[in-house]
Amino acid sequence: MFERTKPFAAAIWKRFRGYPLFVQLLLIVPILCAIALTLLVGNIGLALMGTAVAINSVVAGWIGGVLILVLGKAGIIVAKEHKKKG
């Protein structure tokens, strides 16, 4: 039944693992943040937490995940530069 999908999935996995670690994390972490925010809070919970407009928790999770990764990478770069100077 899955004879055609197994090589396709293996090719996708091989291509994904060929990317640098940061790119892999950039693809995975926002998805995990979106799922976690949806499971923990939900869309109605975001509306009740004081936001004037009901925010979709999947969108908020993606934005949060991307910000976490970008700011984390920026922090690593700043720490390396600070270490080189001092």
N, C-alpha and C positions, 0 to 999 in steps of 0.2 A: 504494500500500500504506500509506503514512504520511499520507494526506490528512487523517485525523481527528486524528492525534497532533501534527502540526506546529503547528496553532493552539493546541492545549492546552499544548505545550511553550513556545511563544512567550508565552502568557499567564503561565505560571509564571515565566519568565525576566524578564518585564516587572515582575511583582509583586516578585520578589526584588530587582531592581535599584532598585526604589522605596524599599526599606528604607534606613535610615541605615547608614553604613559599619560601625559597631560591631556592629549586628545581623547584617549580612552575614558579618562575621568570626566572630561567635558561632555561626553556622550552619555555616561551612565549616571553621574551624580544628580543632574537636574531631574532625570526621570525618577530616581529614588526619592528625592525631596518632594516631588509632586505627589507621588504615591503616599508617602508618609504624611504629608499635610492633609491629603484627602481622607486618609484613614483616621488620623488623630482629631481633626477639627471638622472637616466637611465644609461644604459651601454655606450652609446655614450658620454654622459656627463662626465663620469669617464675617458674615453679615451682622452677627450679634456681638462681635468683639469691638464694636465702635466704628467700623467703616461705614461711611455714608452710602456707599454703593456696594451691593453684594459682589464680592470678588470671587471669581472662579478659583477654587483652591489648586487646581492643576496648573493654571497660569501663574499663580503666586508661588507655587513650589518650583516651577521652572526658573522663574526670575531669581528666587532665593538660591537655588542650586548653582546657577551661573555666577551670581555675585560671590558666593562662598568660594568657588574655584578661582575666579579671577583675582579676588582680594587675597586669597591664600598664596597664589603664585606671585603676586606683587610683593607680599610680605617676605617670601623666600628670597626674591631678588634683592630687596632692600637689605635683608639680613646678610646676604653674601657680600654686597657692596660695603656695608658697614664693617664687616669682618676684614675685608681687604684693606680698608683705610686704617683701621686700628690695630 
